Amino acid sequence: MRITKSGSDTLRLQLLKWLLIPMSVLMLINIGLFYKFGYDSANHRHDRYLSDVSKVLVDQLRIKNDKVIFNRKSAALSLLTEDKSDKVYFFLKGEGYSFGNPDLPLPKRGLENSPEYYLDEYAGKPMRLSAAYLPDPYVTGGVVLVVVAKSLNLHEERTQEWAWRVLPAQLVLFLLVGITVWWGVGRGLRPLLQMRDEMASRSPKDMSPLAEDKVVAEVRPLIHGFNELLGHLNESMSLQQRFVADAAHQLRTPLAGLKVQTELALSQSDPEELRHSLKQMHHAMEQTVHLTKQLLSLARAEPGAQSQSSMQAFDLSNLVKETTKHWVQTALLKNIDLGYEGLSEARLPMFGNRFLVAEMLNNLIDNALRYTQEGGRVTVRVMRDKGRLIIEVEDNGGGIPANLRQRVFERFYRVLGSDQSGCGLGLSIVWEIINHHAGDVIITEGAQGQGSLFRVSFPEIKREATRLP
């Protein structure tokens, strides 16, 4: 079982890479440090050898016939030849005498401290040298300059031997760490794999939250966010199921009436009775068509149904004025005074879906005209207030009780006692469109405590940043 990323390695391999890459760098640094320690250790042993040889050389000085001689046959000088890997050269210089190789190089910065250890070349080979002033045993207060040089073959062998002792152990350690990390990452991912298997075996209708306490703390925010998404999906699915059930119920009534009237019309022979049945069929058909249009409008107003490309800048003042004009004839037929109040010259720039905002206003005006008595009054206003764009639709009809003003936005909900035809979707459409445009809506009493006032507000956009059509 593997958790994968499309077109890439598994999560385990990704974690292993990000752990082993820095570990490889650290291992190389560690090997370099061990090499340096080996190099310093070889230098220390080399320098100690040079110091011992310097003292032995001084001990080989003798006085014979008032002259200083050097005892080359001393057994102690076997130190100079016991090492078959390297060549050893020396030079001694005192007061009135010198022995050995006078061309051995001295320290380039001078012999400031005694002894001095340094690297140089001699006889065409790199050398490690020491130069020191040692007490002259035959001259009171005198000193002897002793220079000893030794080639670096054994030095390099010891350095490499040190490094090769460390390198295999480092490689084995790196391999063991890689295996441990691979196993540890697998153990750490096991809860995610189990959770994946649980999700794969779930029913599509199972929206219960995942257990957050079964995963490590770093993954809990992801699981928490996923559970919140499941909650939203569950709520959305419940709303959709209820909407489908309500829509089916609402459509069933006019369709059933249409079926009954059709059967009745087929059995009628009297022209007047037939005409009455046809009128009833026409009324049922109008209800069905109206409900279908409302369902389509609600589907268009649903979150996610509108793309960003459908949003554009438009003049809200002009839209409200033109939409109100379309309802004048309907208001006249019902003997209702439909008025418009707005700024005649000013333009109110808004960014949104012009079609949906017009649909929202149509539903508000239609709702006001339906529930306003003959001879009543409906007023539509548009204005700017404190950086918000305001649309008001006010009537002096029967009004909405305060405890029901929020429920009227629910789908298929209608206030009890209403004798007006409708399907209860108009204000639901209004609610969805307002939310889609980040707006607000409140319902209060109309003027003098009569009727209802719907006040809708939208955020305003700057005129200079908007190109109005």
Number of C-alpha atoms within 10 A of each C-alpha: 8 13 14 13 10 7 6 9 12 14 16 19 14 13 14 16 13 10 15 17 11 11 15 13 11 12 18 14 12 15 17 13 13 19 20 15 15 21 19 13 16 21 19 13 14 21 21 13 16 24 21 12 23 24 14 16 23 19 15 15 18 15 10 9 7 7 9 16 15 19 15 12 9 12 8 14 15 11 13 19 11 9 11 9 12 16 15 17 17 23 20 23 16 18 12 7 12 17 15 15 14 14 10 19 18 17 17 8 6 9 15 9 10 12 16 18 22 15 16 17 14 17 9 7 12 15 23 21 28 27 28 22 20 17 16 17 14 12 11 8 8 13 17 20 20 25 30 27 28 25 23 20 15 16 22 15 13 18 20 16 13 19 20 15 11 16 17 11 11 16 13 11 13 16 13 12 15 17 13 12 17 17 13 13 16 15 12 14 18 16 14 18 16 13 17 15 12 11 14 10 9 12 8 8 8 10 18 11 14 15 12 15 9 13 16 13 10 8 12 15 12 12 19 15 11 14 18 13 14 17 15 13 13 16 13 12 14 12 13 12 12 13 15 12 12 14 18 11 11 17 17 13 14 20 16 12 16 21 14 15 21 17 12 14 19 11 11 14 9 9 10 10 14 18 13 13 21 17 13 17 21 14 15 20 16 13 20 20 14 14 21 15 12 19 18 12 19 23 15 16 24 15 12 10 11 15 9 10 8 11 16 15 18 20 17 23 24 19 17 21 18 12 15 20 13 11 15 14 12 14 22 13 9 15 14 20 16 23 16 16 13 16 15 9 8 12 16 23 23 25 19 21 21 18 11 24 19 18 20 23 21 19 18 21 24 15 18 25 23 17 19 20 16 16 11 18 20 22 18 22 19 24 18 19 10 8 12 17 21 23 22 22 23 28 29 22 20 13 21 18 13 11 7 11 15 12 14 18 19 15 21 17 15 18 13 6 6 10 9 10 8 15 20 20 23 27 22 22 27 25 23 20 25 20 15 19 18 11 17 14 16 12 18 18 18 17 12 7 11 16 23 25 24 19 17 21 22 21 17 17 16 12 13 8 9 14 12 15 7
